[in-house]
Amino acid sequence: MDGASTATREILVTGGSGQVGTELQRLAMPPGWRIVAPPRGELDLADPRSIAAAVRARPWAAIINAGAYTAVDQAESDVVAAWQVNAMAPAALAAAATEAGGIPIVHVSTDYVFPGDRAVAWEVDDPVAPLGVYGASKLAGELAIGTAQPRHAIVRTAWVVSAHGRNFVKTMLRLAADRDVLRVVADQHGSLTAAADLAAALAAVAIRMAQDDGAPAGIFHFANQGPTTWHGVAEAVLKESAARGGPSAQVLPISSAEYPTPARRPANSLLSTARITRDYGIAPRPWQIALNEILDELLAAPGPATA
């Protein structure tokens, strides 16, 4: 067996410090594959020159763009920064990947590209109509990737949670440690996405695209299975937390109107995952099972859940 056939193939990951980037680096990759997530000093998504240099640095087998400006409410007033990271950075990545010979790109996008104004799950080809700056900037990133690099997979997701960084699960645990009653929005519908499950799906798609020039390209959705609301998630988090000896509180339902935010949220963020199952054989598991694993990690030792 020659050296070329045994060499490790590397996947460039942006956003390595985020929830998905962290989980990508924790993955048990197949033999011969390695995730590389450069720190911001080596790959700054706000700097197109830094992006181009990082792509040129090695013969990457694939790129996973997990980095994003995700401060949804702050984006309403920080428009330029949101567009720089969510739209211009993907454009720069796609251009550099094309110049490097057509490196396949797996790009993480969001349910916020949809208006959320219907009751059924969103399909990949449904009309998009973002409600705010975050969704619009992410949609622009999709267009930049899709038009500049034919070998791409845009993977939209929603309600990402993990044992890392800032997210809804950790917020509920932190608040429940100090309060007896929590009021949580009950008229926004969707499904949780465990960052670990999303990371595994992204890596599987990236490896397939790197190995197979004919691998399916285009837009896909990934979220854990089963509809719920933020109120439903909060109830599940605190019920399971209490069972593990962690924080607990009563959860009261409220409307979105009772909890106004600078950015409008889609009323329905439920995503159909039919295409990623059909084309890549990836079948997401129920969100409740994924949530339990996150809580097991958070509550295994005192401190992390309420830090």
N, C-alpha and C positions, 0 to 999 in steps of 0.2 A: 504493500500500500504506500503510495507516494506521500510526500509531505503536504502537498496541497489538499489532499483528501482528508488529512487528519488535523489540519489547522483549525483553530477555534475561530468561528465566525462571530462577529460582534454587531450588536444592535445599539445604535445611538439613541439615548432617551433624553428628552428635555423635561424640565420640571422635576428633577430628581428629588427635591425636598418636599414636594407636595404629597398628598395622600396616595395617588396612583403611582407616582414616581417612586415613592418609598416601597410600595408593595411590589413594583416591578423588580426592584433591587433585592427583595426578599424571596423572589421566586426560585424554586428549584428548576433551573433550566435544563433542557435535554443535553446530553453529552455533545460537546463540540460547539455549544452556543454560550454567549456571555452578554449580559447587559452592562452597558457603560453609560453612566449618568454624570457628565462633567459638572462641577460646581459652577455657580453663577460667574465666578471670575474667569472661567474658561468658555462659558457659553451663556451670553447675556441676550435674552430674547428681545430686549429693547434696542439692541445694536445689530443691524444687518451685517456689518463687517465681522462681528464676533460669530454670528451664525454661519456665515460662509466659511470662515476659518475652521470652525469645528467640523463642518461637513467635509472639508478638504483634508482634515488631519489624518484620517485613516480610511481604508477601503471598507466602509460600512456595508454590512449585508442588508440592513434595513434601518429605518428611522421611525421611532415612536414619539410623536409630539404630544406629550402629556402636560406640558407647561401651558399656563393660561392666566389671565387676569380674571379672578373669580369673585372679586368683591362686588357683588351684583348691585347693591345700593350705592356704593361709592362710585361706581362707574357712571352713574347719572351725572355727576359733577366732575369726574376725572376722565373725560371723554377721550382725550388724546392718548393718555396712557393705556386705556382699555383697548383702543384701536391699534396702538403700536404693538402690543403683545398678542392680541387675539386675531388681528387681521394682517398686519405687515410682517410679523414674525413668520407665520405660515407661508406667506408669499416668498419671503427670503429663503426659507427652508426648501420650498418646492423648486425655486430657481436654482439653488445650489445643488440639490439632488439631481436635477435634470442635467446640469453642467457636469456632474460627476459620473454621468453615464446612465442615469435613470434609476437611482436608488429608490426602492419602493418606500412609501411613507404611509404610516398608520396614524391618523390624526383624530384626537379626541374632541368631540363637539358636544352639543347640549340640547336638551328638550326646549330651552328658551328660544330656539329658532321658530317654534310654533306659537300660535296665539292662545292655545289651550282652551278654545271656545266650543269644544264638543265633548260628548260623553264617552266616546269609544277610543281605543288605543290608536296612537298615531303611527301610520305606516311610513316607510322611508321616502316614498314619492308623494306624500301629501303636501299641499301648498304650505309654504312657510310665510310667516308674518310676525316678526319679533315685536315684542311689546316695549322694549327699552334698549338702552345702549349696549348692555352686556350681550343680549341675544343678537342684536344687529352686528356687533363686532365679531361674534363667533360665526355668524352666517357668512360674513365677508371672508373669514378665514377658510371656511369650507369652499367658497368659490375660488379663492386663491389657489388652494391645493388642487381642486378639481380641474381647473383650467390650465395649470402649469405643469402638472405631473400626471400622466396617464396611469401610472402604476401606483394607485392610492386606494386606501380604505378609510373612509370617514366614519368614525364610530360615535354616534350620538348616545349620550347617557344622561342619567338624572339622579338627583338625591344621593350623591356619593357620601358614604360614611366609612369610618375605619377606627382603629384604635390610635390613630396618629393625627396630628394637626388639629384644626378646628372643624367641627361638624356638629350636626344636630344631636346625635347620640351623646356626645360628650357634653354638649350644652345642657341637655336634659338632666344628666347625672349631676352636673355641677349645681344647677339650680335646685334640684331636689334635695341636695345636701343642706340647703339653707332655708327652704320653704316647704310648707305643708301642702300648698295648693299651687298648681301651675295652670295657666290658661293658654291653650294651644289651638291654632287655626284648624278647623275641621272641614272647610269647604275647598281645600286644594287637594286634588287627587293625584296619585301616582304610585310609584313603587321604589323602595330603596335599592341602591346599588352598592354592594360591598366593594371597596376599592381592590381588595385581593382578588375577587372574582373577575372584575373588569381587567385587572392587570394580566391575569392568566389568559383571558380572551384576546387581549391586544397582542400578547407575545405569540399566541398560537397563530393569529392572522399574519403577523409580521414574518414569522418563520416560513409559513406556507408561501407567502408572496416572494420571499427571498429565494425559495427553492423552485418555484413554479412560475414561469413567465405568464402562464395562462390562468393563474389564480384569479378568482372573482374580484373585481374592483368596484368602486362606487361607494354608496352610502349604506350603512348598517346601523342597527340599534342594539344596544346591550343594556339591560337592567335585570335585576333579580325578579323572579316571577311573583305575581299576586298583587292585586290592587289594594291600596290603603289610603289613608290621609295622614297629615302630620300629627293630628290628634291620635290616630290609631297607632302610629309609630311610637309616640310618647308613652301611651298606655303600655305597649309591649315592652319598651325599654325599662320602664319602672317596675312593671310586674316581674320581669326576669331579673332585674337588679335586686329587688327585695328577696327573691328566691335564693340569691347568691350572697345575701347578707349586706348588699349595697344600699345606696340611697333609695328612698321611695317617697311618693307624694301623690295626692289626688290630682287627676288631670281633667280639667273642665274644658268643653268645646267652646270656641268662639269663632266668629266669622272673620274673613279677611278685612272687612270694613272696620272691625274693632281693633285691628292691629295694622294700622297704615304704615307703609314703607315707601321710601323714595322711588323704588322700582316696582312696577306691577309684576306679579307672578302669574304664570299660566294657571288657570283653574284646573286644568287636566294635563298632567305630565306623563301619563301612562304611554309607554312606548311598545310597539309590537316588535318582538325579536324574531319574527318568522324568517326573515331573510338570512340572518347570521346563522340560524340553525340549519336552514336549507343549504346554504353555500359553504359553510365551514363546519357543520356538525356540532356547533356550540349551543348547548341547551342550558340556559341559566336555571339555577335552583331557586326554590322559594326564598323570599327575603327574610322570613322568620328564622330559617336555619342559618343563613349568613349572619344575621344580627346576633344570634346566640353565640356564635364563634367570636364575634367582636367583643361582646360582653364578657365572655370567658377570659379574654386577654386583658381587658380593662380592669376587671375586678379580681384578677388572680392574686394581686398584691395590693395593699393599701396605698392610696396616693394618686396613681395616674388618672383615674376617672375624674377627680375633682381638682386637679392641678390647674 
